[in-house]
């Protein structure tokens, strides 16, 4: 079993930065073989993919965050990160860490609130 715990959310002014962290518990074997991602859900909206990183460290980003957000992973520390720069009010949401292992294994964290406001 893998459990995910997010941290690093908070209130930040437009143009500011935050770094989210996702700590995974479970055997290192499981972490190395998982695709990881960050999703976000704004109030009243559906949960959407923000960024993902495969077990081979291939990354993808939503168009709305390209050039501003960077996803990374440290398998030895069982951590996944999301560096968020040039934050905008529309980035306000609850951010969730996600782990997937095909064909149908998936885990979610509890989420961390990010609020971008002056």
C-alpha positions in Angstrom: 0.0 0.0 0.0 1.1 3.6 -0.7 -0.1 6.5 1.3 0.4 10.1 0.1 0.6 13.3 2.3 0.8 16.7 0.7 2.3 19.8 2.3 3.4 23.3 1.4 0.2 25.0 0.5 -0.9 28.4 1.8 -1.7 32.0 1.0 0.5 33.8 -1.5 0.3 37.0 -3.4 -0.1 37.1 -7.2 3.4 36.7 -8.8 4.7 34.7 -5.8 5.9 31.2 -5.5 5.1 28.1 -3.5 6.6 24.6 -3.4 4.3 21.7 -2.7 5.7 18.4 -1.4 4.1 14.9 -1.5 5.5 12.3 0.9 4.8 8.7 0.0 4.9 5.9 2.5 5.2 2.3 1.4 7.9 0.2 0.0 10.5 1.9 -2.2 9.9 -0.8 -4.8 6.3 0.5 -5.2 7.4 4.2 -5.5 10.0 3.5 -8.2 7.3 1.8 -10.3 4.7 4.5 -10.0 3.7 7.4 -12.2 3.1 10.4 -10.1 1.0 13.5 -10.6 -0.4 16.7 -9.2 -4.1 17.6 -9.7 -6.1 20.6 -8.5 -9.7 21.2 -7.9 -11.1 24.7 -7.6 -14.4 25.3 -5.7 -17.3 24.1 -7.8 -15.0 22.8 -10.6 -13.8 19.3 -11.5 -10.4 18.0 -10.5 -7.9 18.5 -13.3 -4.4 17.3 -14.0 -1.7 20.0 -13.4 1.5 18.0 -14.0 2.7 14.4 -14.1 6.0 12.6 -14.0 6.3 9.0 -15.1 8.5 6.3 -13.5 11.0 7.2 -16.1 10.8 10.9 -15.2 9.0 12.0 -18.3 7.0 15.1 -17.5 3.8 16.6 -18.8 2.0 19.9 -17.9 -1.4 21.4 -18.4 -1.2 24.3 -20.8 -2.3 26.8 -18.1 0.9 26.1 -16.0 3.6 25.4 -18.7 6.6 27.6 -18.0 5.5 28.4 -14.5 5.3 25.0 -12.7 7.9 22.3 -12.4 7.2 18.7 -11.2 10.1 16.6 -9.9 10.6 13.4 -7.9 13.1 11.9 -5.5 12.5 8.2 -5.4 15.1 7.6 -2.7 13.3 10.0 -0.4 9.9 8.9 -1.7 9.0 12.5 -2.5 7.3 14.3 -5.3 7.4 18.1 -5.6 5.6 20.8 -7.5 7.4 24.1 -7.8 4.9 26.9 -8.6 6.2 30.3 -9.8 4.4 33.4 -11.1 1.2 32.3 -9.3 -2.1 33.7 -10.5 -5.4 34.0 -8.7 -6.8 31.3 -11.1 -4.2 28.9 -9.6 -6.3 28.9 -6.4 -7.4 25.4 -5.6 -6.9 22.3 -3.5 -3.9 20.5 -4.9 -3.8 16.7 -4.7 -0.9 14.3 -5.1 -1.7 11.1 -7.2 0.1 7.8 -7.6 -0.7 5.3 -10.4 0.5 1.9 -11.3 -1.0 0.3 -14.3 -3.4 -1.3 -14.9 -5.7 0.0 -12.2 -3.8 0.8 -8.9 -4.3 4.4 -7.8 -3.9 6.5 -4.6 -4.7 10.1 -3.7 -3.5 12.3 -1.0 -5.8 14.4 1.2 -5.0 17.7 -0.6 -3.4 21.0 0.3 -5.0 24.4 -0.2 -3.3 27.0 -2.3 -4.8 30.5 -2.3 -3.4 33.2 -4.6 -4.7 36.6 -3.5 -3.6 40.1 -2.7 
